[in-house]
């Protein structure tokens, strides 16, 4: 990779506070937690140019690919954070986010235990704090234990979440899919079960 390309890609990375300041020019901010290589992140950003999309990814290789993907599409409404999601969400200002996307978080089916999961009652409380009034929390998992843990965490967070039907993520989404991520397609191919959660602040 030449230096010029690397410089442009690195412009996709910012500290949490800088991201919120830079996103102020957009009327809406959404966060994709565990954005992977950015396929869904970039697709959403291309369809919604007036929304600032922030992808958070712990794996540096995936985060770099997500940033590269955004740069190659010429998108100016995407930021990629290479870091830990819970700490990032906890650092955000109250009622600063319009939507939180969490699709197929680890652990995956076959994993032992749920002790390393992202979504617990503390995270649920933090998510509620950063979402704007009417803000959406969407979570999808194909792990039955994770599904049950999410239900429990939403209850134990003791904040007044409002349950709602699954809301469309983007125009043109296939009716048989929730979001159309590569992992979702793999689960569908093996006829696996998927649990979806959609709640409002």
N, C-alpha and C positions, 0 to 999 in steps of 0.2 A: 504494500500500500504506500502511495507517495505521501509526502508530508502534508501537502495541501488537503488531500482527502481526509487524512487523520485529524487535521485541525478542525475541519468542518464537523466531523463526527463528534469530536470532543466538546463542541459547542452544545451538544445535546445534554451534557451532564452538568448539573448544578447542585448546590447545597439546598436543603429544604426551604430556607428563608428566601433565597434568591429566586427560587421557582415561583413562590407565591407572589412576590413582587413583580416578576416578569409576566406572570399570568394575569395580572390585574387588568390588562387591556382587553381581555376576553370576558364576556358576560357570564361564562360558565366554565367550571373546572371539573374534570372527572379523573379518577385515579384507577389504573388497571394494576392490581397487585399480583405479582408473579407473572409479569407480561411475557416471559419467555423470549423468543426471538422477535417479538413485536408484530406478528402477523395480524392479530385482531386489533391491537393498538393502532397500527397504521391504517387498517381498513376503516376503523371508526373515525380517526382523525381526518381521513380523506372525505368521508361522507358528511362530517360536521365541522367545517372550517372555522366556525365562530366559537367553537369550544376548545379549550386548552386541555390536551390529554397528557397525563403524567403516568409513565410506566415505571413500576418499581420492580427490580429484579435482583435477587441476591447473587446469582451466578454471573460472574463478570463476562464470561464468554457469550452468554445469551444476551446480556445487557448491551454489549458492544454490537452484536448483530442487530438488535432492535434499533439502536441508534443509527447504524448503517442503513437499515431498511428505511427509516424515516428520511434520512438525508438523500437517499437515492430517489425518493418520491418527491423531493423538494418541499416537504411539509414544514411549515413554520409554527404549527400549533402542537408540537410534540416535545416532551422532555423525558429523558430516561434517567432514573436514579438507580445507580448500582449500590444497593444497600439492603439493610434489614427492614422489612415492611412495618413491623409493630413499632419500632423506634421512630420511623419516618412519620407514620400516622399520628403518633403521640406528639410530634413536634409541630403539627399544623395548627393554624389558628382556628378558634371555635367558629363553626358555621361557615367554613370557607369552601366546602366541596359540594358539588351537585350530585355526584354519584360515585360509589365505590364498586368496582368489579373484582370479584374473586372467583376465578374459574379453575376448578380441579386442583385445589391446593394439595400439597403433600401433607400427610402420608397418603400414598395410593393403596388400593386394595392389595392385600398380601403383606403390607408393612406390619411390623410388630408394635402394637401400642400406639397411643395418640399423644404421648407426652410432649412431642416436639411440634404439635400443631400450632398454627398461627391463631386460629379463631377460638378464643376462650372468653370468659365473662369480662375480663379487663379489656380485651380488644373490642368486644361488642360495645362497651361503654365508650371507649375512645372513638369508635366509628360514629356513634350517635352524636358525640360532642362536635366532631368536625363537619358533619353533614348539615347543610342548610335546611330550613323548614321545607318539608316536602321532598328532601333529598332521598335518594334510592340506594339501598344496599342490596346487591345481587350476589349470590353465592351458589355455585354448582359443584356437586361432588358425586363421584361414583363409588365412594367409600361409605358403607352403611353406618359404621361406627362414627365417622366424621359427621354424617348427617344428624345422628342422635346427639352428638356433642354440640353441634350448632344450635339445635333446638333448646338444649339445656342452657347454653351460654346466653342466648337471647333472653331467656327467662331470668337467669341469675344476675344479669346486668342491671336489672331493676330500673330500666328506663322505659318510657311509654312508646315502644315500637308499634307501628301500625302495619298489620299484615295486609298484603295485597296480592292480586294475581300477578303472574309473571308478566312484566311489561316488555314490549319489543325493544331490542337493543339498537337496531338500525334498520332502515328501509331496505328492502330486497333480501331480507333474511329468509332462508328456507323455512317453510312452515313446520317441517319435521325436526328442526334444530332449535336449541336455545340460543347459541351464539355462533356455532359453526367453527370452533377451534379444531385443530388437527387431532387433539386428544379426544374431543367429543366424537369426531368421526370414527376414530378407532374403537371407542366404546360401542358406538352404534353398530359397527361392522360385526363385533363379537356378541351383539345383542345383550350387552350389559345394562344394568339398571342405573339410572341417573336421578338424583334428588336435587330439586331446585328450591332456593329460598329467595324471596323478594319481599323486603320490608321497607317502610317509609319512616322518616323521622317526623 
